[in-house]
Amino acid sequence: MKTLKYYFEKAQKEKWAIGQFNFSDFTQMKAIIGAAKELKSPVILGTSEGESKFFGLEEAVALRNVFKKKTRSAGSGQAGLPIFLNLDHGKSFGYLKQAIDAGYDMVHFDGSKLPLEENIKITKDVKNYAKWRGVLIEGEVGKIGTDSSKLYSEKFEIKEEDLTKPEEALKFLNKTKANLLAISMGNFHGIEASGIDPNLRLDTLQKINEAFRQARGRTKNTFLVLHGGSGTPESDIKEAIKLGIVKININTELRLAFSGSLRRALSGSDEIVPYKYLPGAGKSVQKAVEEKILLFGSRDKI
């Protein structure tokens, strides 16, 4: 069976990105997997701490396994659709440990608000616990805008001091040996009310790449991640992928698609049967995921 690391390596070499799509209920999860199946794309299902506490860590793993089994080619012996699970923005070693033990393929420790040395220490602890279980570790250096996904009525300002500093990224990676690194490059969680966020600071990504090149291969096995992909201009997404981003996280756009569909379905209606109005919400989410898969270039990459 092809591993998540295999797909990151493939994406890095071929210049495309894997989408991480967050969910907190079964309809959303089913829709994300439906999009990946339709377009033959590897996919990462993401749950934040809040989402996973609502849905359940073990429940997420069990249902993912069910979907993988159902997508196997009958009689061919081929593995099911490459569906991976990531614990997104974990804030403590204890909770990440629970996700690893439950069967997640990857966990993200968000120590971006901590002093760098403390961020390094906890990330190392997570890495040491996970490495014997084949679980990938995502770290984070620099402050990525906001803590939650929502609409912003006013223009969101990115502070220069919050951008990832190449020297700190190198120090973090050399000490933690994290598999992936989420960086701050003008991205933020949520989306402006206009639907289009400010341009990414691609110059920051270029500086990080240059620092990595000068490190003479010590970071060649590290994959770069873009958080807050919702609302990011498509031209910036494409350029970021060319510059080495191999994983892009999407959440807010899916939440808007899901909640918007439900509002329209229930507005002025006396319908009370969930299986009659939830499919429409699922279709809206699947459509949004399919658009991102095409943008990221992961179609037909399984």
C-alpha positions in Angstrom: 0.0 0.0 0.0 1.3 3.5 -0.9 1.9 5.6 2.1 1.2 9.3 2.8 4.9 10.0 2.6 5.0 8.4 -0.9 2.3 10.8 -2.1 4.1 13.9 -0.6 7.3 12.8 -2.3 5.3 12.3 -5.6 3.6 15.7 -5.2 7.0 17.4 -4.5 8.6 15.9 -7.5 5.7 16.5 -9.9 4.7 19.9 -8.6 1.2 19.3 -7.4 -0.4 19.4 -3.9 -2.6 17.2 -1.8 -5.7 18.8 -0.3 -6.5 18.5 3.4 -10.2 19.0 3.8 -11.6 19.3 7.3 -14.9 17.8 8.5 -16.9 17.5 11.6 -19.9 15.4 10.5 -20.6 12.3 8.4 -22.2 14.2 5.5 -19.1 16.3 5.1 -16.8 13.3 5.4 -18.7 11.4 2.8 -18.7 14.3 0.4 -14.9 14.8 0.6 -14.3 11.2 -0.1 -16.9 11.3 -2.9 -14.9 14.0 -4.6 -11.6 12.2 -4.2 -13.2 9.0 -5.6 -14.7 10.9 -8.6 -11.4 12.5 -9.5 -9.1 9.7 -8.5 -7.2 11.8 -6.1 -5.4 11.1 -2.8 -7.0 13.0 0.0 -6.3 14.0 3.6 -9.2 14.2 6.0 -8.5 16.8 8.7 -10.0 17.3 12.1 -9.0 20.0 14.5 -9.1 19.3 18.2 -12.6 20.8 18.4 -13.8 18.9 15.3 -12.3 15.6 16.5 -13.8 16.0 20.0 -17.2 16.4 18.5 -16.8 13.6 16.0 -14.6 11.2 17.9 -11.0 10.2 17.2 -11.7 6.5 17.0 -14.9 7.1 15.1 -13.1 9.1 12.5 -10.5 6.3 12.0 -13.2 3.5 11.9 -15.3 5.3 9.3 -12.2 6.2 7.2 -11.3 2.5 7.2 -14.8 1.6 6.1 -14.6 4.0 3.2 -11.2 2.6 2.2 -12.6 -0.9 2.2 -15.6 0.1 0.1 -13.4 1.8 -2.5 -11.3 -1.2 -3.2 -11.5 -2.6 -6.7 -13.5 -5.8 -6.5 -11.5 -8.8 -7.2 -8.4 -6.9 -8.1 -6.6 -7.1 -4.8 -5.8 -3.3 -5.0 -5.9 -1.2 -1.9 -8.7 1.2 -1.4 -8.7 4.9 -2.2 -5.7 6.6 -0.5 -7.6 8.4 2.3 -5.5 9.7 5.1 -6.3 11.3 8.5 -4.6 14.3 10.1 -5.1 15.8 13.5 -5.0 19.5 12.7 -3.7 22.1 15.1 -3.2 19.9 18.1 -2.2 22.0 21.1 -0.8 19.4 23.5 1.3 16.3 23.4 -1.4 14.4 25.3 -4.1 14.9 22.7 -1.8 14.2 19.8 -0.8 11.0 21.6 -4.5 10.0 21.7 -4.9 10.7 17.9 -1.8 8.6 17.2 -3.0 5.7 19.3 -6.4 5.9 17.7 -4.9 5.3 14.2 -4.4 8.8 12.6 -1.8 8.8 9.8 -0.4 12.2 10.7 -0.6 14.8 13.5 0.1 18.5 13.5 1.4 20.1 16.7 0.7 23.9 16.6 3.3 25.4 18.9 3.4 28.7 16.9 2.4 30.8 19.9 5.1 29.3 22.1 8.7 30.4 22.4 10.7 28.7 19.7 12.6 26.4 22.1 9.4 25.2 23.8 7.8 24.6 20.4 10.9 22.6 19.4 10.8 20.5 22.7 7.2 19.5 22.4 7.4 18.8 18.7 10.4 16.5 19.4 8.4 14.7 22.0 5.6 14.1 19.5 8.1 13.0 16.8 9.8 10.5 19.1 6.4 9.0 20.1 5.1 8.8 16.6 8.2 7.6 14.6 7.9 3.9 15.7 4.2 4.0 14.5 4.9 5.3 11.0 2.9 8.5 11.8 4.0 11.7 10.1 4.5 14.9 12.1 3.7 18.4 11.0 5.2 21.4 12.9 4.5 25.1 12.6 6.8 28.1 12.8 5.5 31.6 12.4 2.0 32.8 13.4 -0.7 32.0 10.8 -3.2 34.8 11.1 -6.1 33.6 13.2 -7.3 30.7 15.3 -10.6 30.0 13.7 -12.3 29.8 10.3 -14.9 32.5 9.7 -15.9 35.4 7.5 -14.2 38.7 8.1 -16.1 41.9 7.2 -12.9 44.0 7.3 -9.6 43.5 5.5 -7.4 41.2 7.5 -3.9 42.6 8.2 -0.9 40.4 8.3 1.9 41.5 10.6 5.4 41.3 9.3 6.7 39.9 12.5 4.3 37.0 12.3 5.8 35.7 9.0 8.0 32.6 9.2 11.7 33.5 9.5 13.9 31.2 7.4 16.6 30.9 10.1 13.9 29.9 12.7 12.4 27.3 10.3 15.9 25.8 9.7 16.6 25.6 13.5 13.2 24.0 14.1 13.6 21.4 11.4 17.2 20.5 12.3 16.3 19.9 15.9 12.9 18.3 15.5 13.2 16.3 12.3 9.5 17.1 11.6 8.2 15.7 8.3 6.2 18.7 7.4 6.3 22.4 8.2 3.4 24.8 8.2 4.6 28.3 7.4 3.2 31.8 7.7 3.4 33.6 4.4 0.4 36.0 4.5 -2.1 33.2 4.9 -4.8 33.1 7.6 -7.6 30.9 8.8 -11.0 32.1 7.6 -11.9 34.2 4.6 -12.7 37.8 3.9 -16.4 38.6 3.1 -15.5 39.4 -0.5 -14.5 35.7 -0.9 -11.0 36.6 -2.1 -8.2 37.1 0.5 -5.1 39.3 0.1 -2.2 37.9 -2.0 0.2 35.5 -0.4 3.7 36.7 0.5 5.4 34.5 -2.1 8.7 36.3 -1.4 8.6 34.7 2.1 8.3 31.3 0.6 11.1 32.0 -1.8 13.4 33.1 1.1 12.6 29.9 2.9 13.4 27.8 -0.2 16.7 29.6 -0.6 17.6 29.0 3.0 16.7 25.3 2.5 18.9 25.1 -0.5 21.8 26.6 1.3 21.3 24.1 4.1 22.7 21.5 1.6 20.1 18.9 1.7 19.4 18.8 5.5 15.8 19.8 4.8 15.2 17.8 1.6 12.8 15.4 3.3 10.7 18.2 4.7 7.4 19.1 3.0 5.9 22.6 3.2 2.3 23.2 4.1 -0.1 26.1 3.4 -2.8 26.6 6.0 -5.8 28.8 5.4 -6.2 28.0 1.7 -9.8 29.1 1.6 -10.2 32.3 -0.4 -6.5 32.4 -1.5 -6.3 33.7 -5.1 -5.9 30.8 -7.5 -2.8 32.3 -9.1 -1.1 32.4 -5.7 -2.1 28.8 -5.0 -0.5 27.7 -8.4 2.6 29.7 -7.8 3.0 28.4 -4.2 2.8 24.8 -5.5 5.5 25.6 -8.0 7.6 26.9 -5.1 7.3 23.7 -3.1 4.0 23.7 -1.2 2.7 20.0 -1.3 -0.2 20.2 1.2 -3.0 22.8 1.3 -5.6 23.0 4.0 -9.2 23.9 3.2 -11.9 24.3 5.8 -13.9 27.6 5.7 -15.1 27.2 2.1 -16.4 23.8 3.0 -18.2 25.1 6.0 -19.8 27.9 4.0 -20.9 25.5 1.3 -22.4 23.1 3.9 -24.1 25.8 6.0 -25.3 27.8 3.0 -27.0 24.8 1.5 -28.7 23.9 4.8 -30.0 27.5 5.2 -31.4 27.5 1.7 -33.0 24.1 2.1 -34.7 24.9 5.5 -35.6 28.6 4.8 -39.4 28.8 4.7 -39.6 25.0 4.8 -41.3 22.7 7.4 -39.1 19.7 6.4 -37.8 17.8 9.4 -36.3 14.7 7.7 -32.5 15.0 7.7 -31.9 12.5 4.9 -34.0 14.8 2.6 -32.1 18.0 3.1 -28.6 16.8 4.0 -27.8 15.3 0.6 -27.9 18.8 -0.9 -25.4 20.0 1.6 -23.2 17.1 0.8 -23.3 17.9 -2.9 -22.3 21.5 -2.2 -19.3 20.3 -0.2 -18.3 17.7 -2.8 -18.4 20.4 -5.6 -16.2 22.7 -3.5 -13.7 19.9 -2.9 -13.6 18.8 -6.6 -12.8 22.4 -7.6 -9.8 22.4 -5.2 -8.6 19.0 -6.3 -8.5 20.3 -9.9 -6.8 23.5 -8.8 -4.1 21.6 -6.8 -3.4 19.3 -9.6 -4.0 16.0 -7.7 -6.5 14.6 -10.1 -5.6 11.1 -11.4 -2.6 10.9 -9.0 -3.5 7.7 -7.2 
